[in-house]
Amino acid sequence: MASEHADLPQERRLVTEIPGPRSRALQERRTAAVAQGVGSSLPVYVVRASGGIVEDVDGNRLIDFGSGIAVTNVGNANPRVVARASEQLARFTHTCFMINPYEGYVDVCEALNRITPGDHEKRSILVNSGAEAVENAVKIARHATGRQAVVVFDHAYHGRTNLTMALTARNMPYKQGFGPFAGEVYRMPMAYPFRWPTGPDNCGPEAAAQAIDLITTQIGPENVAAVLIEPIQGEGGFIVPGEGFLPALVEFCRKHGIVFIADEIQTGFARTGRLFACEHEGIVPDLITTAKGIAGGLPLAAVTGRAELMDAVHGGGLGGTYGGNPVACAAALAALETIEQDNLVERARAIGDVLLSRLRALAERYDIIGDVRGRGAMVAMELVAGAGDKTPNPEALASVVKYCHAKGLILLTAGTYGNVIRLLPPLVISDALLDEGLTIIEEAFAQL
């Protein structure tokens, strides 16, 4: 795997407290220079990162269980990504594909058309970010269907632009004070097994029936351009929908000519133990949005979908100055090559087996771990008040995360109620680092 070739030692090392003095000094400069609305969950300032290790300005080496929010799936500074991107950087950095096109953009689109679910004819467009991909998917669906309504779900996260804030469920910190938002967006119940009133076994069919009934009675299927959903919700707390929920939605969409959009921005590119999370339930979306893990850390995103939908938009209706930047395209091709040649889909499954086994054993010991869930290397723990009490417990989460950060483990949080710890290690992380990171998490619960 790529981490084996890294020049950064794949070992945790603490030489100062976390954050150290140089990071604290940089934080003072940041406070004076950077808008306060931009947050950082762990203010240690990075100088190097590779494989499963991040090194800060104080010389500390931290275990990375975040991957820059599922971006560096192939490892930070992956050798193939660095080589391809550097080579392209020396050739040219930008022409704007809408002015002078280049082969790299075409190569990436061909690759996406090949690897995304479904054997139908496809087209792709490249943009800069996940939010931009979602906006374009909605544009395409509305243009192709001549309809306006977009259906989204509780606990969803789709971005921070005006339209994607409307699509996103959680108010703080994403929406508070930023309205008014785009219209014709309708929210439906999510199949959330851990919190479904009648239990997880009934969750999928009952949630689907509720959503379909609400769409039918309150919107009218003939008015719906698209149903948009994350196959596994990310910021919402790594919610794996109840079994049968997604297939029922797809069937309803097919029946009524509604475009089914899968937001695979966080779940894509081997993260869940399949190339795309849709594949776990045999879902074939009409449109799929991708970003994050697509280019090994460089900004790139895409919409891929059925040719007749993608081609329905008039010439000039899609695009953007930086969309499909040639350096990012080169990085994406290298990342995809790494996923395939280094068998990272299988590696994600192996990581998931370890994570779920260790964390479920931990949940047996601590009642505040209400649920352990996920697929592949996308796993979460939801913390609650205790046995039989599902009241969210963000206080316990804060204590666990604080301990882990101090011990040199990068952890991320999530969840509508701020009580979910999410684990997103790079798919090239070593078994030794994975074990060490999980041991730190176990220690964090012991100190509670």
Order of alpha helices (4+ residues) and beta strands (2+ residues): alpha-beta-beta-beta-alpha-alpha-alpha-beta-alpha-beta-alpha-beta-alpha-beta-alpha-beta-beta-beta-alpha-alpha-alpha-beta-beta-beta-alpha-beta-beta-beta-alpha
